[in-house]
Amino acid sequence: MPDIADNIKHSNLLTDVFGQWPSFHDAEVISMELFRDSGGADIPKLRARIHVFEMTPEVDEQGHYVLKNHVLVMFLFHGIVENNIQHFNEQNVLQELSIVDISSRQLEFLHFEVDFLSLFGVEAKFKCQSVEIEAVVHIDPPGRDGNPVQSPPKAGAYKTN
């Protein structure tokens, strides 16, 4: 099965940083923008900025895993349809960003099914014609220079209210 990165335009901007396509686990969606170009005949697009990092096996003095390779990834999804976006709030942490090639199942122009699987905050699911990475920008770790900060991990097992 081919790597999904093979089908995403400019995926090398991201795989060059991490050595592979990341899982996006614990990544945070910073922004999502739905738009079309002026004129009314252009296909709808979605631009998403996601803070992605790599967790290492190292532990710092507070007992947290050391994170490295902090980047902001700018995705552009072209020709989105069947979109469902909900729960965007002050923190939007992903369980996973799933991008599946569905071109063999489609007789139309749709090639990808995209699912922003949520741990907390935004959930999004849609189909689209194409996916590209517009930019990957290295950033300082969260908390410095106004970059987004995620809540620290809490000890103990997860319990629902």
Secondary structure, 3 states (H helix, E strand, C coil): CCCHHHHCECCHHHHHHHCCCCCCCCCEEEEEEEECCCCCCCCCEEEEEEEEEEEEEEECCCCCEEEEEEEEEEEEEECCEEEEEECCCCCCEEEEEEEEECCCCCCCCCCEEEEEEEEECCEEEEEECEEEEEEEEECCCCCCCCCCCCCCCCCCCCCCC
